Amino acid sequence: MMRDPHIVSSFDKDLESVQAMVMRMGGLVEKALLEAVEALEMRDEALAERVRAGDAAIDALEEQIQTECARILALRSPTATDLRTVLTVMRLAAALERSGDYAKNLAKRSLVLMHMAPVNGAPGAIRRMARAVVALLSDALDAYIARDPAKAAEVRLRDAEVDQMYAALFRQFLTYMLEDPRTITPCMHLHFIAKNIERVGDHATAIAEQVIYLVEGAVPETARPKVDSVPMAEG
Amino acid sequence: MMRDPHIVSSFDKDLESVQAMVMRMGGLVEKALLEAVEALEMRDEALAERVRAGDAAIDALEEQIQTECARILALRSPTATDLRTVLTVMRLAAALERSGDYAKNLAKRSLVLMHMAPVNGAPGAIRRMARAVVALLSDALDAYIARDPAKAAEVRLRDAEVDQMYAALFRQFLTYMLEDPRTITPCMHLHFIAKNIERVGDHATAIAEQVIYLVEGAVPETARPKVDSVPMAEG
């Protein structure tokens, strides 16, 4: 489809508005993740409660995006790249909604952990992992807006580092639990927190793959880090 | 949109074909889940490997469904209920794909667990939970095909039972670990298996909610069992 760059179609205007909503949603999810790990580290109950309550706004935004995309499909009947773009936006919103759920879950677990003895060093390691994942998510969304498959490919590769951070934490928690059985309950919560952050990384990777698919029309051939990777070495 | 029931439109034929693919996908996912827990219980390495390898067929089917739905959207430009139906099919396929990932993950963890001392009673409890979830998934897909919101509402309620089974297992694993630290590693894997089965139940619930939305045009008001429920009592 040829387009005069000086003519902005109704479709383009619709798309721009819904993309702005996705970016706002991305910002909220990133903030929720960072604040949830901060609440965990600082044992800040009020902050954890705010993150928990804030998930409703993320969910509402997702519903608004999905409704708006359905309206665009019905009203504009886009084809080819335009159709693929709308479907991509819908998948991005779904991935962000799930990531928001993980942030909320993290906040809930941090509230539980505040009433237990602290596990040395764990919150710091969790924070580093969360920051790496937030950077991934942010770069994946930037790659979408810029339609930049090279940047998206880089996000895919960096997700492997997050998986390594998770595997290292898994080993660390096992060691703590074996050394001191009183740490079993907090370590299980910390382990789930680490796993949830790793899953947000998987969603960032999925967004990056959507960008590559959108621009290049094909999913990358090389296997990506697995969604449900089990650190087999620890088994 | 009024329709003469004796005239089958091109859209209806397309929809029927893609719905048949979703049902086939559902069947594969249910089989994968049941075989994965059987492999865990019987310590059947070959079966676990088959489940693991079989996930590729589920993923391929999902991609085929998403591509076909995009083709229907582009070619038929459906509106109103027809559009909502195609979008529902896309969400169903995505939910089944993730459920298949959980079955694969379960198979991988069962392979790890085969090389550890058995945890008394755990595989049987896991099997019961998996059977309940497979029944939920199957009923949710039936509710979709029959466009039966009452059946879908019942699936939503029954998911709470699965959540209770998960909470009971969580308590059981904690007890084992506290009593005998040598069970910590297998119990962590078993705990993840239970959590993954619970998540398949959440996907069945999400499918049921899609059916209610499709037929009644509104999401149910009453809060559904939470996706990322943390058994706080155990915290």
Interface residues (C-beta under 8 A of the other chain):
Chain A: Q66 A70 L73 A74 S77 P78 T79 A80 L83 R84 L87 M90 A94 D101 Y102 K104 N105 K108 R109 V112 L113 H115 M116 L174 M177 L178 P181 I184 T185 M188 H189 H191 F192 K195 N196 V227 D228 V230 M232 E234 G235
Chain B: Q66 A70 L73 A74 S77 P78 T79 A80 L83 R84 L87 M90 A94 D101 Y102 K104 N105 K108 R109 V112 L113 H115 M116 L174 M177 L178 P181 I184 T185 M188 H189 H191 F192 K195 N196 V227 D228 V230 M232 E234 G235
